[in-house]
Every structure is written in C-alpha cells, then in structure tokens.
Amino acid sequence: MSSFQSSGLLRMKVEPYTATIAEGSIVTILHPLLRLKSCDHQHFVRHLRALDQDDRRARFGVAMSDDRLAHVVAEMDFDLGTHLAIPDSQGELIAVVQIGHPSDGAAELALSVAPEWRRKGLAGLLFGEALRRANRTRIARFILVHGHPAILGLAALHRLAVCYRHTEQQIVVELGAQEVLEGQFE
C-alpha cells in the first residue's frame, strides 16, 4: 500500500498503468489527475521541497526555505483553488498544477514538475487540463508570478497571448486569448 493510499489521497481505486504522454516518453503513473485536498498538504510539501531554489523561485516568484514552504502550504485553502497532481507508482507527487480562485476573470497559475520527471509531457498534460478547467469556469486569463521559459513555451503551443506587467517586486505574466489581453496594459 502506497503512502497515498494510507493517507487517503487515492480516494478511488486505481491501478498503476503505463501511458505515453509525449512522443517517445513512456511513464507509469497511477492516475493522470488527482485533486489534492487539505489532508494532502504533507505530500505537496514533500514535492515542493524536492525543487531547487531556482524552481521554487519560478513557482512562487521568490526562493523559499523548506520551513517557509511548509508554512505556505499549511496556509493554503485547498477548497478555494484547485490543486491537481500526478503521483508516481510509489505514491510520490511528481507534478502539480495550482489554479487559484478566479477573480475578475483571472486566476493565478503555478506548475511544478519534479526534476527527474521533466521532458516527459507532464507539464503539458497539467497545463492543458488547467486550460480546460479555465474554459469551464470562465477564467479568461492566468496570472503567473514568474515568466518561466517552460510555461511560456506551453503558452506558445496553445497560442496564448503573453503580456508582461512590472510591479515593484516582480514581473507578472498574464496568459490569455489575444482579445482578452489587448489594450489592458500600457
């Protein structure tokens, strides 16, 4: 029994399966998308702690210590936003996308993939699901606190417009349909 099964993360019976998620990439995963709940925060923290400081900066806009990551996750409202994860066959989170609660047609988006699982199509799978959910929930654009090249590459693949807005402490990147972003920023 994996740690997820004993903690309740796998709230349905699923069997490990092998899936081709990118050309030439074959990976065994338990279930393509699991929705995380507040009781799953320890698994999420473990995933985030496996990221190096550059990855943490790309996800949160700032580098964070292990203790700070644990605090941030403990304060998250898993019911307000959507946290989708892909666990490996051992029950460890290998990729997570976080879609914030929409406000004025926009929602924050954060995505991370464990280093050893990159370039296998997992980020694309999660990004595509985030776009599908955005269409269903009337999210017109995503807001990123960091313009990581991988996310910008995914945005280009989906033909999303990219708009940069500078704030005092960071660059905010908005992804959305061209007509949504046109004329919004000076």
VOPAGU-2260 file (C-alpha; in pm, 1 decimal, decimal comma):
REM VOPAGU-2260
SITE   aa  ch    i         X         Y         Z
SITE  MET   A    0       0,0       0,0       0,0
SITE  SER   A    1     147,5     335,1    -100,7
SITE  SER   A    2     168,0     630,4     135,4
SITE  PHE   A    3    -109,2     797,7     -63,2
SITE  GLN   A    4    -343,5     506,0     -20,8
SITE  SER   A    5    -288,0     502,3     353,6
SITE  SER   A    6    -332,1     881,8     381,4
SITE  GLY   A    7    -647,8     889,0     174,5
SITE  LEU   A    8    -506,5    1073,9    -129,0
SITE  LEU   A    9    -618,9     794,9    -355,4
SITE  ARG   A   10    -985,0     833,2    -286,1
SITE  MET   A   11   -1072,5     590,9    -560,6
SITE  LYS   A   12    -937,7     252,6    -658,4
SITE  VAL   A   13    -683,4     297,8    -933,7
SITE  GLU   A   14    -424,2      63,3   -1070,3
SITE  PRO   A   15     -82,2     173,7   -1194,8
SITE  TYR   A   16     -72,0     195,0   -1570,9
SITE  THR   A   17     175,6     288,0   -1838,1
SITE  ALA   A   18      92,9     587,4   -2052,9
SITE  THR   A   19     268,9     756,5   -2340,0
SITE  ILE   A   20     241,3    1127,0   -2261,6
SITE  ALA   A   21     492,4    1273,1   -2502,8
SITE  GLU   A   22     639,0    1144,8   -2822,8
SITE  GLY   A   23     882,3     873,5   -2720,6
SITE  SER   A   24     816,8     917,6   -2346,2
SITE  ILE   A   25     657,1     628,8   -2165,8
SITE  VAL   A   26     591,0     664,4   -1795,4
SITE  THR   A   27     399,3     464,8   -1535,6
SITE  ILE   A   28     158,5     673,7   -1331,9
SITE  LEU   A   29    -129,2     586,7   -1100,2
SITE  HIS   A   30    -388,7     831,5   -1224,6
SITE  PRO   A   31    -336,9    1125,2   -1456,1
SITE  LEU   A   32    -500,4    1384,7   -1233,5
SITE  LEU   A   33    -579,7    1370,9    -864,3
SITE  ARG   A   34    -734,6    1667,5    -689,2
SITE  LEU   A   35    -545,2    1745,7    -371,2
SITE  LYS   A   36    -728,3    1828,3     -50,7
SITE  SER   A   37    -605,9    1989,5     270,6
SITE  CYS   A   38    -529,5    1648,6     421,3
SITE  ASP   A   39    -273,6    1602,3     139,7
SITE  HIS   A   40     -58,6    1902,6     233,5
SITE  GLN   A   41     234,0    1690,1     356,5
SITE  HIS   A   42     262,7    1523,4      15,3
SITE  PHE   A   43     257,3    1863,6    -152,3
SITE  VAL   A   44     527,1    1996,4      82,3
SITE  ARG   A   45     746,4    1694,2       5,1
SITE  HIS   A   46     707,2    1764,0    -367,7
SITE  LEU   A   47     797,5    2131,6    -325,7
SITE  ARG   A   48    1098,1    2055,3    -105,8
SITE  ALA   A   49    1240,9    1840,2    -385,3
SITE  LEU   A   50    1260,8    2153,3    -603,8
SITE  ASP   A   51    1582,3    2357,2    -602,9
SITE  GLN   A   52    1584,6    2731,0    -529,2
SITE  ASP   A   53    1552,2    2827,7    -897,9
SITE  ASP   A   54    1246,3    2603,9    -933,0
SITE  ARG   A   55    1095,9    2746,2    -615,4
SITE  ARG   A   56    1154,4    3099,5    -746,0
SITE  ALA   A   57     986,5    3005,2   -1075,0
SITE  ARG   A   58     681,1    2870,1    -892,0
SITE  PHE   A   59     642,0    3131,7    -616,9
SITE  GLY   A   60     826,8    3434,3    -752,3
SITE  VAL   A   61    1079,6    3409,8    -467,4
SITE  ALA   A   62    1319,0    3145,1    -337,2
SITE  MET   A   63    1187,3    2977,9     -22,7
SITE  SER   A   64    1339,0    2774,0     257,0
SITE  ASP   A   65    1196,5    2432,4     343,2
SITE  ASP   A   66    1034,9    2577,8     655,8
SITE  ARG   A   67     874,0    2862,2     459,9
SITE  LEU   A   68     738,5    2615,5     202,1
SITE  ALA   A   69     576,2    2411,6     478,9
SITE  HIS   A   70     421,7    2727,6     625,4
SITE  VAL   A   71     288,3    2848,0     288,9
SITE  VAL   A   72     128,8    2510,6     213,1
SITE  ALA   A   73     -20,9    2488,7     564,1
SITE  GLU   A   74    -191,4    2825,3     499,6
SITE  MET   A   75    -333,6    2724,1     158,7
SITE  ASP   A   76    -705,8    2679,6     120,0
SITE  PHE   A   77    -726,9    2367,5     -93,0
SITE  ASP   A   78   -1103,0    2411,3    -126,9
SITE  LEU   A   79   -1080,6    2765,5    -265,5
SITE  GLY   A   80    -840,5    2692,7    -551,6
SITE  THR   A   81    -774,3    2375,6    -747,1
SITE  HIS   A   82    -462,5    2166,7    -692,7
SITE  LEU   A   83    -418,3    1882,0    -939,6
SITE  ALA   A   84    -136,7    1632,6    -903,0
SITE  ILE   A   85      18,4    1334,6   -1072,9
SITE  PRO   A   86     169,4    1076,3    -837,7
SITE  ASP   A   87     420,9     816,2    -949,7
SITE  SER   A   88     364,2     445,3    -893,7
SITE  GLN   A   89     519,8     479,2    -546,5
SITE  GLY   A   90     269,9     748,8    -448,6
SITE  GLU   A   91     504,8    1048,8    -456,9
SITE  LEU   A   92     384,3    1365,3    -628,9
SITE  ILE   A   93     580,5    1416,5    -947,7
SITE  ALA   A   94     385,9    1710,1   -1093,1
SITE  VAL   A   95     138,4    1961,8    -951,6
SITE  VAL   A   96     -61,6    2245,7   -1102,2
SITE  GLN   A   97    -228,5    2501,6    -880,7
SITE  ILE   A   98    -513,3    2713,5   -1016,1
SITE  GLY   A   99    -608,0    2996,6    -784,6
SITE  HIS   A  100    -961,3    3109,2    -714,0
SITE  PRO   A  101   -1075,1    3322,8   -1009,9
SITE  SER   A  102   -1120,7    3694,0    -957,0
SITE  ASP   A  103   -1231,3    3931,1   -1234,1
SITE  GLY   A  104   -1180,7    3656,8   -1492,9
SITE  ALA   A  105    -821,4    3586,0   -1387,7
SITE  ALA   A  106    -665,8    3312,5   -1174,9
SITE  GLU   A  107    -312,1    3255,3   -1056,8
SITE  LEU   A  108    -139,4    2954,0   -1210,3
SITE  ALA   A  109     161,1    2770,4   -1066,7
SITE  LEU   A  110     305,3    2447,6   -1201,1
SITE  SER   A  111     596,4    2230,8   -1096,0
SITE  VAL   A  112     742,4    1900,8   -1209,4
SITE  ALA   A  113     999,5    1701,7   -1012,9
SITE  PRO   A  114    1339,6    1734,7   -1185,6
SITE  GLU   A  115    1372,6    1365,6   -1274,4
SITE  TRP   A  116    1028,7    1368,3   -1442,4
SITE  ARG   A  117    1080,6    1665,0   -1674,4
SITE  ARG   A  118    1064,4    1649,9   -2052,7
SITE  LYS   A  119     807,6    1370,6   -2044,4
SITE  GLY   A  120     496,9    1576,1   -2117,7
SITE  LEU   A  121     367,6    1606,1   -1760,7
SITE  ALA   A  122     372,2    1987,7   -1755,9
SITE  GLY   A  123     188,0    1991,2   -2087,8
SITE  LEU   A  124     -72,0    1748,8   -1955,8
SITE  LEU   A  125    -134,2    1963,8   -1645,3
SITE  PHE   A  126    -127,6    2289,9   -1841,2
SITE  GLY   A  127    -382,0    2151,2   -2087,0
SITE  GLU   A  128    -607,9    2046,4   -1800,5
SITE  ALA   A  129    -575,4    2393,8   -1646,0
SITE  LEU   A  130    -689,8    2543,9   -1978,6
SITE  ARG   A  131    -986,3    2304,9   -1997,8
SITE  ARG   A  132   -1090,0    2398,1   -1644,0
SITE  ALA   A  133   -1045,1    2767,2   -1726,2
SITE  ASN   A  134   -1286,7    2732,7   -2017,0
SITE  ARG   A  135   -1544,0    2560,5   -1794,7
SITE  THR   A  136   -1515,4    2815,6   -1512,1
SITE  ARG   A  137   -1493,3    3133,0   -1721,0
SITE  ILE   A  138   -1131,6    3210,6   -1639,8
SITE  ALA   A  139   -1019,3    3436,6   -1924,5
SITE  ARG   A  140    -652,8    3457,5   -1827,3
SITE  PHE   A  141    -391,6    3309,8   -1598,9
SITE  ILE   A  142    -153,3    3515,7   -1390,2
SITE  LEU   A  143     199,3    3389,5   -1327,8
SITE  VAL   A  144     436,6    3549,6   -1081,5
SITE  HIS   A  145     733,6    3442,2   -1292,3
SITE  GLY   A  146     776,8    3400,1   -1665,5
SITE  HIS   A  147     948,6    3060,3   -1661,2
SITE  PRO   A  148    1053,1    2957,1   -2015,0
SITE  ALA   A  149     875,9    2619,9   -1985,8
SITE  ILE   A  150     540,2    2784,4   -1910,2
SITE  LEU   A  151     592,1    3042,3   -2183,7
SITE  GLY   A  152     668,2    2757,2   -2423,5
SITE  LEU   A  153     342,8    2585,2   -2328,1
SITE  ALA   A  154     156,2    2914,1   -2372,3
SITE  ALA   A  155     302,1    2946,6   -2723,0
SITE  LEU   A  156     198,6    2589,4   -2809,0
SITE  HIS   A  157    -157,8    2677,0   -2709,7
SITE  ARG   A  158    -138,8    3009,4   -2898,7
SITE  LEU   A  159    -199,9    3215,3   -2585,5
SITE  ALA   A  160    -113,8    3582,2   -2579,8
SITE  VAL   A  161     151,2    3680,0   -2325,7
SITE  CYS   A  162     153,2    4016,5   -2151,5
SITE  TYR   A  163     420,3    4133,6   -1904,4
SITE  ARG   A  164     332,5    4373,9   -1626,7
SITE  HIS   A  165     602,8    4507,0   -1396,2
SITE  THR   A  166     526,0    4559,0   -1029,5
SITE  GLU   A  167     762,9    4683,4    -761,4
SITE  GLN   A  168     891,9    4337,0    -676,6
SITE  GLN   A  169     824,8    4111,4    -971,9
SITE  ILE   A  170     717,0    4064,2   -1326,7
SITE  VAL   A  171     361,1    3939,1   -1358,9
SITE  VAL   A  172     291,8    3739,0   -1672,3
SITE  GLU   A  173     -63,0    3709,4   -1795,0
SITE  LEU   A  174    -164,1    3436,9   -2036,7
SITE  GLY   A  175    -491,8    3454,3   -2222,1
SITE  ALA   A  176    -663,1    3489,7   -2554,0
SITE  GLN   A  177    -530,8    3776,5   -2764,7
SITE  GLU   A  178    -860,3    3966,3   -2749,1
SITE  VAL   A  179    -866,8    3938,3   -2368,6
SITE  LEU   A  180    -521,7    4089,1   -2323,3
SITE  GLU   A  181    -521,9    4355,2   -2595,1
SITE  GLY   A  182    -525,2    4706,8   -2462,5
SITE  GLN   A  183    -521,8    4609,8   -2095,0
SITE  PHE   A  184    -175,2    4736,1   -2011,8
SITE  GLU   A  185      21,5    5044,4   -2102,5
